[in-house]
Amino acid sequence: MKRVAIVGGGITGLSAAFYLRKWGNVLDIPLEIKLYEASDRLGGKVQTVKQDGFTMERGADSFLARKKPGMKLMEDLGLEDQLYRNKTGQSYVLVHNQLHKIPAGSYMGIPIQEDALLASEILSEEGKKRALAEVSQPKGVPVSDQSLGQFLRRRFGDELVDHLLAPLLSGIYSSNVDDMSLMTSFPHFYEYEQKYGSIIKGLREELPERRKGTGKKEGQFVSVQGGLITVIEALEKELSSSIQKYTAIQKVTQENGVYTLYDNQDNTYNADGVILAIPHRSVSGMFEQTEALTALETIPVTSVANVVLAFNKEAIEQALDGTGFVVSRTSDVRITACTWTHEKWPATTPEDKALLRVYVGRPDDQKIVTYSDQEIIEIVRKDLQKVMNIEADPEFSMVTRWQYLMPQYTVGHKEKISQVNQAIATEFPGVVLAGASYNGVGLPDCIADGTQAAADLLDYVKY
């Protein structure tokens, strides 16, 4: 029997354990799987809170349906009939303290339909002209990586980037768009430029018709009835005999191809292979030999916080015909985005109530995350009053901080991770890294990483 240890009980580690067991059974490979979680709960950033008829997410509230690993896991867990898509609607961007509709027929802010951008008031006439001139901009010289922000500025000009693209794209990664790696975050933009000579031309050619603004519009995001915790509970039920909570792995040693894991209770466990599904900052300190892992320490991290606010619907004086807004840096507020959760996910909120989720913690405003709950709530409420004229007190509020847990995919990230993986394969064969620090921060990305880690480790231990 082969012994496998998985460190970390977030969605990545749970996905790895689930598929290791599933494939081990299919291939008739006897496996003993142990999953160690340092805290008293599984799920990592997936946390669902239910209160007074509300269903609220502290972390991710959904995942992209077009990313297949997430949907495949739902199918394998038997959760397909519990999935539902977000309610579609107009989304906005706050520019110079005014809410503007994001132009129809755009993709992540990139204008596919010329008329929609021309009718918008987000950009000046000169800014519109420069953005639409992207179709005639020369193709860039092929490079291994570059700044996402600088790439987009070269193609569309500063105004579209600062007013629309940066708020939409950088918010996904809690990053500064000018520091982000193009090839790790949005490589298809580069591929469109190289193949078609233009991102707009590439999008027009390759996007499905309904994404171009024709046909029936369907929500792109998927959640689960009862909240995303339903997924974690289903995984925990499947893996219950393999899970060990309250167990922090502090050190890993290697001798004669066997790894020994030392936990915080002076216990040890021997394994033939190890998956480390934990933040990258926690990895290198586990090993006595760290040359292969020192590059991980150079991956930057940021912190973010979000505030959930519940109101009576009548307290929202401004009609909300949409799903929320992002904030450009031309506006003098500290919030970075606001989701009108009761509009985007109606099932989460009683009919006579409103539920907002507001985000803070720009890369250049990290101190706000360290403020007290009350201080953060006061800042958020002040900004919401300015933007949406909400003066009523919330029925309740909830602050969630994710401190030093948002990995930054800076230029060269993909190459750095490749080098780390090659070094680990040499120095620590049978050790696999997986999680949001490496190949993607969304739930489907983490599920895909855990799935791939399971495949790699199974391939290693089966011989």
SULCORBEL-V931740 format. One record per residue. N is the residue number from 0. PSI is psi in whole degrees, 0 to 359 (* if undefined). NEAR is the number of other ideal C-beta (glycine too) atoms within 8 Angstrom. Layout:
# SULCORBEL-V931740
{{N | PSI | NEAR} {N | PSI | NEAR}}
This chain:
# SULCORBEL-V931740
{{0 | 133 | 5} {1 | 142 | 11} {2 | 130 | 12} {3 | 134 | 16} {4 | 135 | 15} {5 | 125 | 15} {6 | 115 | 12} {7 | 121 | 14} {8 | 31 | 14} {9 | 189 | 14} {10 | 330 | 14} {11 | 308 | 17} {12 | 320 | 19} {13 | 320 | 17} {14 | 318 | 15} {15 | 314 | 17} {16 | 319 | 16} {17 | 312 | 15} {18 | 331 | 12} {19 | 313 | 15} {20 | 315 | 13} {21 | 309 | 9} {22 | 327 | 12} {23 | 319 | 12} {24 | 318 | 7} {25 | 318 | 6} {26 | 1 | 8} {27 | 45 | 5} {28 | 111 | 10} {29 | 123 | 7} {30 | 140 | 12} {31 | 114 | 8} {32 | 129 | 12} {33 | 125 | 12} {34 | 123 | 15} {35 | 128 | 15} {36 | 127 | 14} {37 | 330 | 8} {38 | 190 | 7} {39 | 5 | 4} {40 | 156 | 8} {41 | 165 | 12} {42 | 341 | 12} {43 | 239 | 10} {44 | 355 | 10} {45 | 109 | 15} {46 | 121 | 11} {47 | 133 | 13} {48 | 132 | 9} {49 | 126 | 7} {50 | 130 | 7} {51 | 36 | 7} {52 | 356 | 6} {53 | 147 | 12} {54 | 115 | 11} {55 | 138 | 15} {56 | 131 | 13} {57 | 329 | 10} {58 | 227 | 11} {59 | 144 | 10} {60 | 359 | 10} {61 | 182 | 11} {62 | 158 | 12} {63 | 125 | 11} {64 | 331 | 11} {65 | 348 | 5} {66 | 109 | 12} {67 | 325 | 7} {68 | 323 | 11} {69 | 313 | 14} {70 | 326 | 11} {71 | 318 | 8} {72 | 319 | 13} {73 | 319 | 13} {74 | 315 | 9} {75 | 336 | 8} {76 | 355 | 11} {77 | 30 | 6} {78 | 8 | 12} {79 | 321 | 7} {80 | 356 | 4} {81 | 3 | 9} {82 | 147 | 11} {83 | 151 | 8} {84 | 158 | 10} {85 | 150 | 12} {86 | 126 | 10} {87 | 159 | 7} {88 | 177 | 9} {89 | 136 | 8} {90 | 160 | 11} {91 | 164 | 12} {92 | 137 | 16} {93 | 113 | 14} {94 | 124 | 12} {95 | 43 | 6} {96 | 17 | 9} {97 | 136 | 6} {98 | 128 | 8} {99 | 142 | 11} {100 | 135 | 9} {101 | 128 | 12} {102 | 140 | 12} {103 | 154 | 6} {104 | 21 | 9} {105 | 159 | 13} {106 | 111 | 8} {107 | 33 | 8} {108 | 348 | 12} {109 | 125 | 11} {110 | 113 | 14} {111 | 322 | 12} {112 | 114 | 12} {113 | 317 | 7} {114 | 323 | 6} {115 | 319 | 13} {116 | 319 | 14} {117 | 329 | 8} {118 | 348 | 6} {119 | 155 | 11} {120 | 11 | 4} {121 | 321 | 10} {122 | 158 | 13} {123 | 168 | 6} {124 | 322 | 6} {125 | 321 | 7} {126 | 321 | 12} {127 | 314 | 12} {128 | 317 | 8} {129 | 318 | 11} {130 | 316 | 14} {131 | 343 | 12} {132 | 358 | 9} {133 | 328 | 11} {134 | 342 | 8} {135 | 5 | 5} {136 | 143 | 9} {137 | 149 | 4} {138 | 140 | 6} {139 | 160 | 10} {140 | 134 | 3} {141 | 130 | 4} {142 | 161 | 6} {143 | 330 | 4} {144 | 164 | 12} {145 | 169 | 11} {146 | 130 | 11} {147 | 314 | 15} {148 | 313 | 13} {149 | 323 | 9} {150 | 312 | 13} {151 | 324 | 13} {152 | 319 | 10} {153 | 325 | 7} {154 | 321 | 10} {155 | 347 | 11} {156 | 163 | 10} {157 | 324 | 6} {158 | 313 | 12} {159 | 321 | 16} {160 | 309 | 14} {161 | 323 | 10} {162 | 330 | 14} {163 | 308 | 15} {164 | 315 | 13} {165 | 312 | 13} {166 | 323 | 16} {167 | 315 | 13} {168 | 317 | 15} {169 | 334 | 12} {170 | 330 | 11} {171 | 324 | 9} {172 | 2 | 12} {173 | 47 | 11} {174 | 168 | 12} {175 | 123 | 9} {176 | 331 | 13} {177 | 346 | 8} {178 | 347 | 11} {179 | 146 | 19} {180 | 123 | 14} {181 | 315 | 15} {182 | 343 | 11} {183 | 327 | 11} {184 | 308 | 12} {185 | 64 | 9} {186 | 334 | 9} {187 | 335 | 7} {188 | 315 | 12} {189 | 319 | 12} {190 | 320 | 9} {191 | 318 | 14} {192 | 314 | 14} {193 | 325 | 8} {194 | 317 | 7} {195 | 350 | 9} {196 | 3 | 7} {197 | 138 | 13} {198 | 317 | 12} {199 | 315 | 12} {200 | 321 | 11} {201 | 318 | 14} {202 | 318 | 13} {203 | 327 | 9} {204 | 322 | 7} {205 | 344 | 6} {206 | 143 | 10} {207 | 153 | 6} {208 | 319 | 7} {209 | 337 | 9} {210 | 343 | 7} {211 | 356 | 12} {212 | 7 | 8} {213 | 158 | 5} {214 | 180 | 6} {215 | 131 | 4} {216 | 127 | 5} {217 | 143 | 7} {218 | 136 | 9} {219 | 341 | 8} {220 | 151 | 10} {221 | 139 | 15} {222 | 186 | 13} {223 | 140 | 13} {224 | 131 | 8} {225 | 0 | 8} {226 | 165 | 12} {227 | 344 | 15} {228 | 337 | 11} {229 | 321 | 13} {230 | 315 | 14} {231 | 318 | 13} {232 | 322 | 8} {233 | 319 | 11} {234 | 319 | 14} {235 | 321 | 11} {236 | 318 | 7} {237 | 328 | 9} {238 | 13 | 14} {239 | 321 | 7} {240 | 346 | 4} {241 | 350 | 10} {242 | 136 | 12} {243 | 105 | 9} {244 | 176 | 10} {245 | 27 | 7} {246 | 106 | 12} {247 | 122 | 7} {248 | 123 | 13} {249 | 336 | 7} {250 | 146 | 9} {251 | 127 | 12} {252 | 161 | 9} {253 | 133 | 8} {254 | 123 | 6} {255 | 40 | 3} {256 | 4 | 7} {257 | 135 | 9} {258 | 136 | 14} {259 | 124 | 12} {260 | 132 | 15} {261 | 126 | 11} {262 | 182 | 13} {263 | 1 | 7} {264 | 21 | 5} {265 | 27 | 5} {266 | 158 | 7} {267 | 156 | 7} {268 | 130 | 10} {269 | 137 | 8} {270 | 149 | 13} {271 | 339 | 10} {272 | 153 | 15} {273 | 133 | 14} {274 | 124 | 18} {275 | 97 | 13} {276 | 57 | 14} {277 | 164 | 10} {278 | 145 | 11} {279 | 332 | 12} {280 | 344 | 9} {281 | 355 | 7} {282 | 306 | 13} {283 | 328 | 9} {284 | 349 | 6} {285 | 343 | 10} {286 | 142 | 12} {287 | 323 | 5} {288 | 117 | 6} {289 | 8 | 9} {290 | 321 | 7} {291 | 344 | 11} {292 | 355 | 13} {293 | 330 | 9} {294 | 333 | 10} {295 | 329 | 12} {296 | 346 | 8} {297 | 357 | 7} {298 | 117 | 14} {299 | 159 | 7} {300 | 153 | 11} {301 | 173 | 12} {302 | 149 | 14} {303 | 164 | 12} {304 | 153 | 14} {305 | 152 | 11} {306 | 124 | 15} {307 | 131 | 13} {308 | 127 | 14} {309 | 133 | 13} {310 | 162 | 14} {311 | 143 | 9} {312 | 326 | 9} {313 | 344 | 4} {314 | 342 | 10} {315 | 96 | 10} {316 | 324 | 6} {317 | 127 | 7} {318 | 132 | 3} {319 | 92 | 8} {320 | 57 | 5} {321 | 194 | 12} {322 | 352 | 12} {323 | 189 | 12} {324 | 155 | 12} {325 | 168 | 13} {326 | 125 | 12} {327 | 160 | 14} {328 | 7 | 8} {329 | 353 | 7} {330 | 142 | 10} {331 | 57 | 3} {332 | 161 | 10} {333 | 346 | 9} {334 | 153 | 13} {335 | 340 | 11} {336 | 162 | 12} {337 | 125 | 13} {338 | 128 | 11} {339 | 82 | 13} {340 | 322 | 14} {341 | 339 | 13} {342 | 319 | 11} {343 | 322 | 12} {344 | 76 | 12} {345 | 330 | 8} {346 | 348 | 7} {347 | 350 | 11} {348 | 135 | 15} {349 | 150 | 7} {350 | 327 | 4} {351 | 14 | 5} {352 | 165 | 14} {353 | 141 | 13} {354 | 121 | 15} {355 | 144 | 13} {356 | 122 | 14} {357 | 142 | 15} {358 | 144 | 13} {359 | 162 | 17} {360 | 49 | 13} {361 | 157 | 9} {362 | 329 | 10} {363 | 12 | 5} {364 | 51 | 9} {365 | 335 | 11} {366 | 330 | 6} {367 | 330 | 12} {368 | 338 | 13} {369 | 353 | 7} {370 | 163 | 8} {371 | 161 | 5} {372 | 314 | 7} {373 | 320 | 6} {374 | 317 | 8} {375 | 316 | 15} {376 | 319 | 12} {377 | 319 | 8} {378 | 314 | 13} {379 | 315 | 13} {380 | 323 | 11} {381 | 317 | 8} {382 | 320 | 12} {383 | 325 | 14} {384 | 322 | 10} {385 | 320 | 7} {386 | 319 | 12} {387 | 2 | 9} {388 | 41 | 7} {389 | 112 | 12} {390 | 340 | 5} {391 | 153 | 7} {392 | 142 | 3} {393 | 154 | 9} {394 | 323 | 8} {395 | 166 | 7} {396 | 161 | 10} {397 | 126 | 9} {398 | 133 | 10} {399 | 130 | 11} {400 | 139 | 8} {401 | 88 | 10} {402 | 127 | 7} {403 | 37 | 7} {404 | 8 | 9} {405 | 96 | 13} {406 | 143 | 12} {407 | 121 | 14} {408 | 84 | 10} {409 | 171 | 10} {410 | 131 | 10} {411 | 4 | 8} {412 | 314 | 13} {413 | 317 | 10} {414 | 321 | 9} {415 | 314 | 11} {416 | 322 | 10} {417 | 317 | 8} {418 | 320 | 9} {419 | 314 | 13} {420 | 322 | 9} {421 | 319 | 8} {422 | 321 | 12} {423 | 320 | 13} {424 | 330 | 8} {425 | 311 | 8} {426 | 327 | 9} {427 | 63 | 10} {428 | 135 | 8} {429 | 0 | 12} {430 | 130 | 12} {431 | 133 | 12} {432 | 141 | 14} {433 | 151 | 15} {434 | 185 | 17} {435 | 344 | 11} {436 | 348 | 9} {437 | 302 | 10} {438 | 4 | 7} {439 | 145 | 10} {440 | 345 | 9} {441 | 164 | 11} {442 | 313 | 12} {443 | 327 | 14} {444 | 317 | 13} {445 | 322 | 17} {446 | 316 | 14} {447 | 319 | 12} {448 | 319 | 15} {449 | 322 | 19} {450 | 316 | 13} {451 | 322 | 9} {452 | 319 | 15} {453 | 316 | 16} {454 | 317 | 10} {455 | 317 | 9} {456 | 323 | 15} {457 | 321 | 13} {458 | 327 | 7} {459 | 315 | 10} {460 | 346 | 13} {461 | 347 | 8} {462 | * | 3}}
